[in-house]
């Protein structure tokens, strides 16, 4: 809406109040706007036309009024200023001045969020990974066969004059695992270190003592 000029009286409420028009006035070709130097870059910046594509894939014209169809909400166009480089508008068609589109986009793209699950190799147990590739597994959890061999070795040393020490148990256990008899039977048993043998014997001893305490306690308190 035109303001007061050439002897014509404007119907604009801003003109009637003696105020400068803002973008809320929605008047066309307004001459009652503040000078461009008095406006901040933030007031002139716009984000019009983002995501506004037609079915043909052509960007819809933004920052401009389309008669009988659409009235632009662009603050730059509403204040009669061209769109600047501060604007993020798409398909700018501002009649006061279009935004100059550079060859390369200056907008920073967000890094894609990693939503994929970890690799199967990271979630697979190490001994399973090595066994599938026919690699020697020297350490790992105790299998039933390994526990039976350990128990038999310990019982055998107790029945002889040899001292059933942890070193003797370890040497005899690994001897049995490496023997031709174990290879022919294809026993699922691996060699163990002294630390592993010691830890297993300690664990079995504590479990045995706990079982005895539980059994005697149940008998004492029927």
PLY file of the C-alpha trace (Angstrom):
ply
format ascii 1.0
element vertex 222
property float x
property float y
property float z
element edge 221
property int vertex1
property int vertex2
end_header
0.00 0.00 0.00
1.40 3.36 -0.99
2.05 5.96 1.62
1.20 9.62 1.41
2.55 11.03 -1.88
1.33 13.22 -4.73
-1.47 14.63 -2.60
-2.94 11.19 -1.91
-3.89 10.14 1.61
-2.61 6.70 2.63
-4.81 4.25 4.52
-1.76 2.67 6.16
-2.10 2.80 9.98
1.65 3.31 10.30
1.54 6.40 8.12
-1.47 7.70 10.02
0.39 7.25 13.32
3.54 8.80 11.91
5.52 5.58 12.28
7.73 3.71 9.88
6.30 0.56 8.36
7.60 -2.84 9.37
7.29 -6.24 7.76
4.06 -6.83 9.70
2.28 -4.18 7.69
2.22 -6.37 4.58
2.01 -3.34 2.32
3.27 -3.51 -1.27
5.84 -1.10 -2.72
6.03 0.63 0.63
7.88 3.92 0.70
7.43 4.40 4.44
10.27 2.07 5.42
13.48 2.88 7.31
16.68 3.32 5.33
18.65 0.19 4.68
21.56 1.40 6.82
19.25 1.47 9.87
18.39 -2.22 9.52
20.57 -4.93 10.92
21.81 -7.90 8.95
19.72 -10.19 11.16
16.55 -8.34 10.18
17.36 -8.65 6.49
18.35 -12.32 6.63
15.74 -14.85 5.53
15.33 -18.60 5.01
12.57 -18.54 2.44
12.02 -21.37 -0.01
13.79 -24.09 1.96
12.30 -27.41 0.92
9.97 -25.71 -1.59
10.33 -27.85 -4.71
7.66 -28.62 -7.25
6.84 -32.06 -8.58
8.98 -31.38 -11.64
12.01 -30.88 -9.44
12.24 -27.16 -10.21
12.84 -24.83 -7.28
9.84 -22.64 -6.56
10.46 -18.90 -6.72
10.68 -17.42 -3.24
11.01 -13.94 -1.70
8.40 -12.60 -4.11
4.64 -12.12 -4.15
2.65 -14.12 -6.68
-0.58 -12.28 -7.52
-3.75 -14.16 -6.53
-1.67 -17.13 -5.32
0.81 -16.38 -2.59
2.09 -13.47 -0.56
5.70 -13.66 0.48
6.74 -13.60 4.12
10.31 -12.69 3.24
11.50 -9.92 5.63
13.90 -8.61 3.00
11.23 -8.28 0.35
8.71 -6.95 2.87
11.08 -4.13 3.84
11.97 -3.41 0.22
15.56 -4.64 0.47
17.46 -7.15 -1.62
18.39 -10.50 -0.17
22.00 -10.51 1.04
24.57 -13.24 1.43
23.40 -13.60 5.02
20.13 -15.03 3.70
19.66 -18.77 3.34
16.78 -18.56 0.91
16.34 -21.00 -1.98
15.17 -19.98 -5.42
15.39 -16.29 -4.57
13.45 -14.05 -6.96
13.41 -10.86 -4.91
12.55 -7.99 -7.24
14.58 -5.61 -5.06
17.67 -7.74 -5.54
18.31 -11.47 -5.70
20.82 -13.23 -3.53
24.02 -13.95 -5.41
24.49 -17.73 -5.47
28.14 -18.75 -5.36
29.54 -21.80 -7.05
30.11 -23.65 -3.79
27.74 -23.84 -0.90
29.04 -22.17 2.25
26.53 -23.82 4.56
28.01 -26.34 6.94
26.63 -29.83 6.67
26.02 -31.89 9.72
28.07 -35.02 10.07
25.95 -38.12 9.52
25.01 -39.85 12.73
26.44 -43.31 13.12
23.51 -45.63 13.77
24.98 -48.87 12.45
25.66 -51.72 14.82
29.26 -52.68 15.58
31.08 -55.09 13.32
30.33 -58.79 13.94
34.04 -59.31 14.60
33.88 -56.90 17.54
30.96 -58.74 19.09
32.45 -62.21 18.56
34.48 -63.91 21.25
38.18 -64.03 20.49
38.47 -67.80 20.85
35.54 -68.35 18.46
37.09 -65.99 15.91
40.42 -67.83 16.04
38.83 -71.29 15.97
36.85 -70.51 12.80
40.11 -69.63 11.06
41.95 -72.75 12.32
44.24 -70.68 14.51
45.80 -72.06 17.67
44.01 -71.00 20.82
46.33 -71.09 23.82
44.03 -69.35 26.27
40.30 -69.23 26.80
37.51 -70.47 29.01
37.61 -74.00 30.43
35.70 -76.64 28.52
34.23 -79.78 30.04
37.00 -81.90 28.50
39.71 -79.66 29.92
38.18 -79.78 33.39
37.97 -83.60 33.24
41.65 -83.83 32.22
42.64 -81.49 35.06
40.66 -83.51 37.60
42.18 -86.78 36.35
45.71 -85.36 36.47
45.24 -84.07 40.01
43.79 -87.40 41.17
46.64 -89.32 39.52
49.30 -87.23 41.28
47.57 -87.74 44.63
47.74 -91.53 44.11
51.49 -91.50 43.41
54.55 -90.44 45.31
54.82 -87.27 43.21
53.93 -83.98 44.85
50.60 -82.66 43.44
51.96 -79.13 43.19
50.66 -76.56 40.75
53.82 -76.86 38.64
53.55 -80.67 38.40
49.84 -80.46 37.59
50.53 -77.91 34.83
53.31 -79.99 33.25
51.32 -83.20 33.32
48.14 -81.53 32.06
49.91 -79.99 29.04
51.68 -83.32 28.38
48.32 -85.08 28.15
46.86 -82.37 25.88
49.85 -82.57 23.50
49.91 -86.38 23.45
49.17 -88.51 20.38
46.25 -90.05 22.25
44.58 -86.63 22.61
45.11 -85.86 18.91
43.61 -89.17 17.80
40.53 -88.63 19.96
40.33 -85.01 18.77
39.84 -83.73 22.28
38.63 -80.13 22.57
41.39 -79.20 25.00
44.07 -76.52 24.86
47.29 -76.01 26.74
47.09 -73.94 29.92
49.54 -71.69 31.69
50.56 -71.99 35.32
48.41 -68.98 36.14
45.33 -70.57 34.55
45.89 -73.88 36.38
46.38 -72.05 39.67
43.23 -69.98 39.19
41.13 -73.02 38.30
42.37 -75.01 41.31
41.69 -72.08 43.63
38.18 -71.68 42.26
37.37 -75.40 42.57
38.75 -75.47 46.11
36.58 -72.54 47.19
33.52 -74.07 45.56
34.15 -77.39 47.32
34.50 -75.71 50.72
31.34 -73.69 50.14
29.44 -76.87 49.23
30.67 -78.61 52.39
29.64 -75.67 54.58
26.23 -75.61 52.97
25.75 -79.37 53.43
26.82 -79.42 57.08
24.78 -76.35 57.80
21.68 -78.00 56.37
22.27 -81.06 58.56
22.82 -79.01 61.70
19.62 -77.02 61.16
17.03 -79.54 59.92
0 1
1 2
2 3
3 4
4 5
5 6
6 7
7 8
8 9
9 10
10 11
11 12
12 13
13 14
14 15
15 16
16 17
17 18
18 19
19 20
20 21
21 22
22 23
23 24
24 25
25 26
26 27
27 28
28 29
29 30
30 31
31 32
32 33
33 34
34 35
35 36
36 37
37 38
38 39
39 40
40 41
41 42
42 43
43 44
44 45
45 46
46 47
47 48
48 49
49 50
50 51
51 52
52 53
53 54
54 55
55 56
56 57
57 58
58 59
59 60
60 61
61 62
62 63
63 64
64 65
65 66
66 67
67 68
68 69
69 70
70 71
71 72
72 73
73 74
74 75
75 76
76 77
77 78
78 79
79 80
80 81
81 82
82 83
83 84
84 85
85 86
86 87
87 88
88 89
89 90
90 91
91 92
92 93
93 94
94 95
95 96
96 97
97 98
98 99
99 100
100 101
101 102
102 103
103 104
104 105
105 106
106 107
107 108
108 109
109 110
110 111
111 112
112 113
113 114
114 115
115 116
116 117
117 118
118 119
119 120
120 121
121 122
122 123
123 124
124 125
125 126
126 127
127 128
128 129
129 130
130 131
131 132
132 133
133 134
134 135
135 136
136 137
137 138
138 139
139 140
140 141
141 142
142 143
143 144
144 145
145 146
146 147
147 148
148 149
149 150
150 151
151 152
152 153
153 154
154 155
155 156
156 157
157 158
158 159
159 160
160 161
161 162
162 163
163 164
164 165
165 166
166 167
167 168
168 169
169 170
170 171
171 172
172 173
173 174
174 175
175 176
176 177
177 178
178 179
179 180
180 181
181 182
182 183
183 184
184 185
185 186
186 187
187 188
188 189
189 190
190 191
191 192
192 193
193 194
194 195
195 196
196 197
197 198
198 199
199 200
200 201
201 202
202 203
203 204
204 205
205 206
206 207
207 208
208 209
209 210
210 211
211 212
212 213
213 214
214 215
215 216
216 217
217 218
218 219
219 220
220 221
